[in-house]
């Protein structure tokens, strides 16, 4: 079984730095030559009798996109040197892949601009559908397969926002999605979530999503549940809002899929959207549930469909007996091989993560003997758009959906004065999103532990809007890439900003409060215990530089904070700080995508090029030997 664990990786690292001298981890694994698709690139004969197909974190991207993988994904504590915390050549070396190949383009940031020119865009639901159908056929038919999604499907694009996720539900039904879990799905209103769950032809599950005790007794909540035929209250005694698990017959085997929504939804997103639901890790409940399923249901396999994030999934797989595999999401880690975990009872669990933006499909084949899993075989396929014929039904749906006209009934904001934009009314979705704004002077990307170039655009826009000293933007991992020299479109802007709480603000903050915010976010990211991490990246700052030492303790990671003019951030001095996407209140400012659009149009040159004079890369201390960082454009100390 091809797997990569930490010990294997460290052995490989010790074998030499040159990728070319490292043997492939998978005997006989085909690695494509540059420039052309190998004839059997998307061929995977069935090994066993049941096949699970996995996508995750699509973030509303129905059309093909560019997406640059990170050059900074630091691992701390036990995660140091362990997938997914490997980047660039270190990742290729660990996975037995070669540079300057389609695989290198798909899984790393290396030579991104040239590779993007050579291989083109990735993903696209018409291409994903084509590949899924191929893999189903190669498995002997759809009845031998199960297709699952790890969440963050319904959010992340203009059309997802304007349809309240309905476009993605319809597309997932065409895709043939069988089971899914949620995170950003819960940032629509509860009745919208339940409506979408009712429209979805598969199962929406989550063992850790509960109805609050007061809501169980609330007449209004009961009426809402009744409106959607009981959805939103699966079990009144246990309080489960949705099914905690489902058991599916796949190729004659009974496979149990347990669902895990993002545990920190209640902290990371506005509770006003889901006032009746609570979340949490609920590890003890998971242990008890899996034990009960094993004893009473006696399935042939139990897998976890998770939105924990990969480090959390690895720890949970170690601590929860009875899981055969984890199909993970949230942290957008496109890992070509699973991490092999030994649980507390000494049994093996394979932990996988299928990246983001429809860029990959993970495939796991199961062999059974005597009612148990004998062997599991895993392979991940990157979706090179031009190598797959688009599915006609899916393409037609997307084209028709994008011809929908924007109306005054659309809701873009929590604030009634920004529910809809009158300048968009009457235009089709396609007309709005296809608007060309400016040409990128460099590749604009977002993914990575620290500042990305798209993040700089967002921060610059906020400072421009409010004449602020500093701008703050959340370190989220969604948002596609715009290669150097290409037009930035309104669609590109929406992929960076499209959420249901995109209002902007400006406020005054003491320097010490600003630094405390940075310390808190850094602790969420770099605490050695995965259960105490939030799974995002460091907050992005515009107009300000700082030094960070990730290995330090809370309160001591951030030093040398200065404004762009070189002046030191003084603890008791007041600064004008702009931001967006606040969780606890609804600001009065314009929506982020309109702020960014207007900024780009206002500052681009006569040649239509958007120039970024400065990128606020923080200085990093103590990480230059970490295999999770390479080619860092800022200063290392």
C-alpha positions in Angstrom: 0.0 0.0 0.0 1.6 3.4 -1.0 1.7 5.6 2.0 4.0 8.3 3.4 4.5 8.5 7.1 6.9 10.8 9.0 9.6 8.2 9.4 9.6 7.5 5.6 9.8 11.2 4.9 12.8 11.7 7.2 14.6 8.7 5.6 14.1 10.2 2.2 15.3 13.6 3.4 18.5 12.0 4.6 19.0 10.3 1.3 20.0 13.5 -0.5 18.6 16.8 -1.6 18.4 16.1 -5.3 15.0 15.0 -6.3 16.3 12.9 -9.1 18.2 10.5 -6.9 15.1 9.6 -4.8 13.4 6.4 -5.8 9.6 6.5 -6.3 7.6 5.5 -3.3 5.1 3.6 -5.5 6.6 0.9 -7.7 5.5 1.3 -11.2 3.7 4.6 -10.6 3.4 6.5 -13.9 4.9 10.0 -13.9 4.0 12.1 -16.9 6.5 13.6 -19.2 6.3 17.4 -19.6 4.0 18.9 -22.2 1.7 16.0 -23.0 -0.8 13.7 -21.3 0.3 10.1 -20.9 -2.2 7.8 -22.6 -3.0 6.1 -19.3 -2.9 9.2 -17.1 -6.6 8.8 -16.0 -6.7 5.1 -16.1 -7.1 3.2 -12.8 -8.4 -0.4 -13.0 -10.3 -1.4 -9.9 -8.3 -3.1 -7.1 -10.9 -4.7 -4.9 -14.6 -4.5 -4.9 -15.5 -1.0 -3.6 -14.3 2.4 -4.6 -14.6 5.8 -2.8 -14.2 8.9 -4.8 -13.4 12.1 -2.9 -13.5 15.9 -3.6 -13.4 18.7 -1.1 -13.3 22.5 -0.6 -14.5 23.3 -4.1 -15.6 26.8 -2.8 -18.1 27.4 -5.5 -15.7 27.0 -8.4 -17.7 25.4 -11.2 -15.5 26.6 -14.0 -11.8 25.8 -14.4 -9.3 27.9 -12.4 -5.7 28.6 -11.8 -4.6 27.7 -8.3 -1.0 28.1 -7.0 -0.1 25.7 -4.2 1.8 27.2 -1.2 5.5 27.7 -0.8 5.0 28.2 3.0 3.1 25.5 5.0 5.0 25.2 8.2 4.6 22.2 10.5 5.1 22.5 14.2 5.4 19.9 17.0 4.7 16.4 15.7 3.6 17.9 12.4 7.2 19.0 11.6 8.4 17.3 8.5 5.1 15.3 8.0 2.7 15.8 5.1 1.0 18.1 4.5 3.8 20.4 5.8 6.1 19.9 2.8 6.4 22.3 -0.1 8.1 22.4 -3.5 10.9 20.0 -4.1 10.6 18.5 -0.6 7.1 17.5 -1.4 8.0 16.0 -4.7 10.9 14.1 -3.1 8.7 12.7 -0.4 6.0 11.6 -2.9 8.3 10.2 -5.5 7.4 12.7 -8.1 9.6 14.6 -10.6 9.9 18.3 -11.2 8.7 20.0 -14.4 5.9 17.6 -14.9 2.1 17.9 -14.7 2.3 16.5 -11.2 4.8 19.1 -10.1 2.4 21.8 -11.5 -0.6 20.2 -9.7 1.0 19.7 -6.3 3.5 22.5 -5.9 4.2 26.2 -6.6 7.4 25.4 -8.6 7.8 27.4 -11.8 4.1 28.2 -11.6 3.9 30.8 -14.3 5.6 28.7 -17.0 3.7 25.6 -15.9 0.4 27.4 -16.0 1.2 28.5 -19.6 2.1 24.9 -20.5 -0.7 23.0 -18.8 -3.5 25.6 -18.5 -6.2 25.7 -15.9 -7.2 23.0 -13.5 -10.6 21.8 -12.2 -14.0 22.6 -13.6 -17.1 20.7 -12.7 -17.6 19.5 -16.3 -14.2 17.9 -16.3 -14.6 16.6 -12.7 -17.8 14.9 -13.9 -16.1 13.4 -16.9 -13.3 11.9 -14.6 -15.7 10.7 -12.0 -17.7 8.8 -14.7 -14.5 7.3 -16.1 -13.5 6.1 -12.6 -17.0 4.7 -12.0 -16.8 2.9 -15.3 -13.3 1.5 -14.5 -14.8 0.2 -11.2 -17.4 -1.8 -13.0 -20.2 0.7 -12.6 -21.6 3.4 -10.3 -23.0 0.8 -7.9 -19.4 -0.1 -7.0 -18.5 3.4 -6.0 -19.4 6.1 -3.5 -18.7 9.8 -4.2 -18.1 12.0 -1.1 -17.5 15.7 -0.5 -15.6 17.1 2.5 -17.4 20.4 2.7 -17.0 24.0 1.7 -18.8 23.3 -1.5 -21.6 25.9 -1.5 -19.5 29.1 -0.9 -16.7 31.0 -2.6 -18.0 32.5 -5.9 -20.4 35.2 -7.0 -22.9 32.8 -8.3 -22.9 30.7 -5.1 -23.5 33.9 -3.1 -26.3 35.2 -5.3 -28.1 31.8 -5.4 -27.4 31.2 -1.7 -25.6 28.0 -2.6 -28.3 26.5 -4.8 -26.1 26.5 -7.9 -23.6 24.2 -6.2 -26.4 21.9 -4.9 -27.8 21.5 -8.4 -24.3 20.9 -9.8 -23.5 18.4 -7.1 -26.6 16.5 -8.0 -25.5 16.3 -11.6 -22.1 15.3 -10.4 -23.6 12.3 -8.6 -22.5 13.3 -5.1 -23.6 10.7 -2.5 -22.5 12.1 0.9 -21.2 15.5 2.2 -20.4 17.4 5.3 -20.3 21.1 5.9 -18.5 24.3 7.2 -19.1 27.4 5.0 -22.4 25.8 4.1 -23.6 27.0 7.6 -22.9 30.7 6.7 -26.2 30.9 4.9 -29.3 31.2 7.1 -30.6 28.1 8.8 -33.7 27.9 6.6 -31.5 28.3 3.5 -29.3 25.5 4.7 -32.2 23.2 5.3 -33.7 24.1 1.9 -30.4 23.2 0.3 -30.2 19.9 2.2 -33.7 19.1 1.0 -32.7 19.9 -2.6 -29.5 17.8 -2.3 -30.0 14.2 -3.6 -27.3 12.8 -1.3 -26.9 12.6 2.5 -25.8 15.7 4.5 -24.2 14.3 7.7 -22.4 15.5 10.8 -22.1 13.7 14.1 -20.8 16.9 15.8 -23.7 19.3 14.8 -26.2 19.5 17.5 -29.4 21.4 18.2 -29.1 23.6 21.2 -31.2 22.6 24.2 -33.2 25.8 24.2 -33.9 25.4 20.5 -35.3 21.9 21.1 -38.0 23.5 23.1 -38.5 26.5 20.7 -41.7 26.5 18.8 -40.2 28.5 15.9 -37.4 26.0 15.4 -39.9 23.2 15.5 -42.0 24.9 12.8 -38.9 25.4 10.6 -37.9 21.8 10.9 -41.5 20.7 10.0 -41.3 22.9 6.9 -38.4 20.9 5.7 -39.8 17.5 6.5 -37.8 17.0 9.7 -34.5 18.1 8.4 -32.6 20.0 11.1 -33.6 17.6 13.8 -32.6 14.1 13.0 -32.8 12.8 16.6 -34.5 14.7 19.3 -33.1 12.5 22.1 -29.4 12.9 21.0 -29.9 16.4 19.7 -28.3 15.6 16.3 -29.4 18.2 13.8 -28.4 15.9 10.9 -27.7 12.2 10.4 -24.4 11.4 12.3 -23.6 8.7 9.8 -24.9 6.6 6.8 -24.2 3.1 5.7 -24.0 2.5 2.0 -23.9 -0.7 0.0 -20.9 -0.3 -2.3 -19.9 -3.2 -4.5 -21.6 -5.6 -2.1 -19.8 -4.2 0.9 -21.5 -2.2 3.7 -19.4 0.9 4.2 -20.2 3.3 7.1 -19.5 7.0 6.5 -19.3 9.1 9.7 -19.6 12.9 9.2 -17.6 15.6 10.9 -18.4 19.3 10.3 -15.8 21.9 11.0 -15.6 21.9 14.8 -14.9 25.6 15.2 -17.7 26.9 13.0 -19.3 28.6 16.1 -16.1 30.6 16.7 -14.9 31.2 13.1 -18.2 32.3 11.6 -21.1 34.5 12.7 -23.4 32.6 15.0 -26.3 34.8 13.8 -26.5 32.5 10.8 -26.9 29.3 12.9 -28.4 30.4 16.2 -29.9 27.0 16.9 -26.9 24.8 16.2 -23.7 24.1 18.1 -20.5 22.4 16.9 -17.3 21.2 18.5 -14.7 18.4 18.1 -16.7 15.9 20.2 -14.0 13.3 20.1 -15.5 11.3 23.0 -18.8 11.1 21.1 -16.9 10.0 18.0 -15.2 7.2 19.9 -18.5 6.0 21.4 -20.3 6.3 18.1 -17.8 4.3 16.1 -17.7 1.6 18.8 -21.5 1.4 18.7 -21.6 1.2 14.9 -18.9 -1.6 14.9 -20.8 -3.6 17.5 -24.4 -3.1 16.3 -24.3 -2.4 12.6 -21.2 -4.6 11.9 -20.2 -2.8 8.7 -17.3 -4.0 6.5 -15.5 -0.7 6.8 -15.9 2.6 8.7 -14.6 5.8 7.2 -14.7 9.4 8.5 -15.7 12.2 6.1 -14.2 15.2 7.8 -13.8 18.9 7.7 -11.4 19.0 10.7 -8.3 19.9 8.7 -5.5 17.4 8.1 -3.4 17.7 11.3 -6.6 17.3 13.4 -7.6 14.3 11.3 -4.3 12.7 11.9 -4.6 13.2 15.7 -8.2 12.0 15.6 -7.3 8.9 13.6 -4.7 8.0 16.2 -7.2 8.4 19.1 -10.4 7.0 17.6 -10.3 3.2 17.2 -12.3 1.5 14.4 -11.7 4.0 11.6 -10.2 2.5 8.4 -9.7 5.8 6.6 -10.3 9.5 6.8 -11.4 11.6 3.8 -10.5 15.1 5.0 -11.0 18.7 4.0 -10.7 22.3 5.4 -7.0 22.8 5.1 -6.8 22.5 1.3 -3.9 20.1 1.4 -3.6 18.4 -2.0 -1.6 15.4 -0.9 -1.0 12.7 -3.5 -0.5 10.0 -0.9 -2.2 9.3 2.4 -0.6 9.5 5.8 -0.5 6.1 7.5 -1.6 6.3 11.1 -1.5 3.7 13.9 -4.4 4.2 16.3 -4.4 3.4 20.0 -5.3 -0.2 19.4 -2.5 -0.7 16.9 -4.6 -0.7 13.8 -3.9 1.2 10.6 -5.9 4.2 9.4 -5.2 6.1 6.2 -5.6 9.9 6.4 -6.2 11.7 3.1 -7.0 15.3 2.0 -8.1 16.2 -1.6 -7.0 19.8 -1.9 -9.4 22.5 -3.1 -11.2 24.3 -5.9 -12.1 21.1 -7.8 -8.4 20.6 -8.6 -8.2 16.9 -7.5 -10.2 13.7 -7.2 -9.0 11.2 -4.6 -9.7 7.5 -5.2 -9.5 4.7 -2.6 -10.2 1.1 -3.6 -11.1 -1.4 -0.9 -10.3 -5.2 -0.8 -12.3 -7.2 1.7 -11.9 -10.6 3.2 -14.0 -12.3 5.9 -16.1 -9.1 6.4 -13.1 -6.9 7.0 -10.8 -4.6 5.1 -7.9 -6.6 3.7 -6.2 -3.8 1.8 -6.7 -0.2 0.7 -5.3 1.4 -2.4 -5.1 5.1 -2.9 -4.4 7.4 -5.8 -5.1 11.1 -6.3 -5.7 12.6 -9.8 -5.1 16.2 -10.6 -7.7 17.7 -12.9 -5.8 19.2 -15.9 -8.7 20.9 -17.6 -7.6 20.5 -21.2 -6.9 16.8 -20.8 -10.6 15.9 -20.0 -13.6 16.4 -22.3 -16.2 18.5 -20.5 -19.4 16.7 -19.6 -22.1 18.2 -21.8 -24.9 18.2 -19.2 -22.8 19.9 -16.5 -21.4 22.4 -19.0 -24.9 23.3 -20.2 -26.2 23.7 -16.7 -23.3 26.1 -15.8 -23.8 28.1 -19.0 -27.5 28.4 -18.4 -27.1 29.3 -14.7 -24.7 32.1 -15.5 -27.3 33.6 -17.8 -29.5 34.2 -14.7 -30.2 37.9 -14.3 -29.2 39.7 -11.1 -32.3 41.2 -9.5 -33.2 43.4 -6.5 -34.3 40.2 -4.7 -30.7 39.1 -4.3 -29.2 39.3 -0.8 -25.4 39.9 -0.7 -25.1 41.3 2.9 -26.3 41.2 6.5 -26.9 44.9 6.1 -30.2 45.8 4.4 -28.7 48.8 2.6 -26.3 46.4 0.8 -28.7 43.6 0.1 -28.3 44.2 -3.6 -26.2 46.5 -5.8 -28.4 48.6 -8.1 -25.6 48.9 -10.7 -25.8 45.1 -11.2 -29.5 44.8 -11.5 -30.6 43.6 -14.9 -27.2 42.2 -15.9 -26.6 38.5 -16.2 -24.3 36.8 -13.8 -21.9 36.2 -16.7 -21.9 39.9 -17.7 -21.1 41.0 -14.1 -18.3 38.4 -13.6 -16.7 38.7 -17.0 -15.9 42.4 -16.5 -12.2 43.0 -17.0 -10.7 45.3 -14.4 -6.9 45.4 -14.9 -3.9 43.3 -15.9 -1.9 41.6 -13.1 1.7 42.9 -12.9 2.7 39.6 -11.2 1.0 36.3 -10.3 -1.7 37.0 -7.7 -2.1 34.2 -5.3 -3.4 33.7 -1.8 -2.5 30.2 -0.4 0.3 30.1 2.2 0.9 30.7 5.9 1.7 34.4 5.4 1.1 37.2 3.0 0.0 36.5 -0.6 -0.1 38.9 -3.5 -3.9 38.7 -3.7 -4.0 39.5 0.0 -1.9 42.6 -0.7 -4.5 43.8 -3.2 -7.3 43.3 -0.7 -5.4 45.2 2.0 -4.4 48.0 -0.3 -8.1 48.4 -1.3 -9.1 48.7 2.3 -6.5 51.3 3.1 -7.5 53.2 -0.1 -11.2 53.1 0.9 -10.6 54.4 4.5 -7.3 56.2 4.4 -6.2 53.7 7.1 -2.8 53.2 8.6 -3.2 49.4 8.6 -5.5 47.0 6.9 -6.3 43.5 8.1 -7.7 40.6 6.0 -8.3 37.1 7.3 -5.8 34.4 6.3 -8.4 32.1 4.6 -7.2 29.5 2.1 -9.8 29.9 -0.6 -9.4 32.3 -3.5 -8.0 31.4 -6.9 -4.9 32.6 -8.7 -4.5 35.1 -11.4 -1.2 34.5 -13.4 1.1 37.4 -14.3 0.0 39.3 -17.5 -3.6 38.1 -17.4 -6.7 40.2 -16.9 -8.1 40.5 -13.4 -11.9 40.0 -13.8 -14.7 40.6 -11.4 -15.0 36.9 -11.1 -11.4 36.8 -9.8 -12.3 39.4 -7.2 -15.4 37.5 -6.1 -13.4 34.3 -5.6 -11.4 36.2 -3.0 -14.3 37.9 -1.2 -17.7 36.2 -1.8 -19.1 35.5 1.6 -22.4 36.3 3.3 -20.7 38.8 5.7 -18.4 40.8 3.5 -19.0 44.2 5.0 -16.0 46.4 5.6 -15.1 48.7 8.5 -12.6 51.1 9.9 -11.9 51.6 13.6 -9.3 53.0 15.9 -7.0 50.5 17.8 -4.2 50.9 20.3 -0.9 49.5 19.1 -1.0 46.9 22.0 -4.4 45.7 20.9 -3.3 45.3 17.3 -0.3 43.2 18.4 -2.5 41.1 20.7 -4.7 40.3 17.7 -1.6 39.1 15.8 -0.5 37.0 18.8 -3.9 35.4 19.1 -4.0 34.4 15.4 -0.5 33.2 15.5 -1.3 30.9 18.4 -4.3 29.5 16.6 -2.0 28.6 13.7 1.2 27.5 15.5 0.0 25.8 18.7 1.8 22.4 18.7 -1.5 20.7 19.6 -3.7 20.4 16.4 -6.8 20.3 18.5 -6.1 23.9 19.5 -5.5 25.2 16.0 -8.1 26.8 13.7 -6.7 25.5 10.4 -6.4 28.8 8.6 -3.3 31.0 8.0 -1.9 34.1 9.5 -3.9 37.3 9.3 -2.8 39.5 6.4 -1.6 43.0 7.1 -1.3 45.9 4.7 0.7 49.0 5.6 2.6 47.2 8.3 5.5 44.8 8.7 6.4 42.6 11.6 8.7 39.8 12.7 7.3 36.4 13.8 8.9 33.5 15.5 6.4 30.6 15.2 8.2 28.3 17.8 7.8 30.9 20.6 5.1 30.8 23.2 1.8 32.8 23.1 2.6 36.5 23.6 6.2 36.3 22.4 5.9 35.4 18.8 5.4 39.0 17.4 8.2 41.6 17.5 9.5 44.5 15.4 6.1 45.8 14.2 6.4 48.9 12.0 4.3 50.9 9.6 5.4 51.2 6.0 7.1 54.5 6.8 9.4 52.7 9.3 7.8 54.1 12.4 7.5 51.6 15.2 4.0 50.4 16.4 3.7 52.0 19.8 1.6 50.1 22.4 -0.3 53.2 23.6 -0.6 55.0 20.3 -3.9 54.9 18.4 -4.0 53.7 14.8 -6.6 53.7 12.1 -7.3 50.1 11.1 -9.5 48.9 8.3 -10.8 45.4 7.8 -13.8 43.2 6.7 -15.7 40.0 7.5 -16.2 40.5 11.2 -17.9 37.7 13.1 -19.6 39.5 16.0 -21.2 42.5 14.5 -22.3 43.9 11.2 -20.2 46.9 10.1 -21.5 49.9 8.2 -19.0 49.8 5.3 -19.4 48.8 1.7 -19.0 45.2 0.7 -15.5 44.0 0.1 -15.8 43.0 -3.5 -17.1 46.5 -4.4 -14.3 48.1 -2.5 -11.7 45.9 -4.3 -13.2 46.5 -7.7 -13.3 50.3 -7.3 -9.7 50.3 -6.0 -8.4 48.3 -8.9 -10.1 50.6 -11.4 -8.9 53.7 -9.6 -5.2 52.9 -9.3 -4.4 50.9 -12.4 -2.1 52.5 -14.9 -2.9 53.9 -18.4 -1.6 50.6 -19.7 -4.3 48.9 -17.6 -1.7 47.2 -15.4 -2.3 47.0 -11.6 1.1 47.5 -10.0 1.8 46.5 -6.4 4.7 48.8 -5.2 5.2 46.8 -2.0 4.3 43.4 -0.4 4.1 43.3 3.4 5.9 40.0 3.9 6.7 39.5 7.6 10.2 38.5 8.7 10.3 34.9 9.8 12.6 33.7 12.6 13.7 30.1 13.2 12.1 28.4 10.2 14.6 28.4 7.3 15.4 24.7 7.8 11.7 23.7 8.1 10.7 21.6 5.0 7.5 23.5 5.0 9.1 26.7 3.5 10.9 27.4 0.3 11.7 30.4 -1.9 10.3 32.7 0.7 10.2 36.3 -0.8 10.5 38.0 2.6 13.4 38.0 5.1 14.4 34.9 7.1 16.3 35.2 10.3 
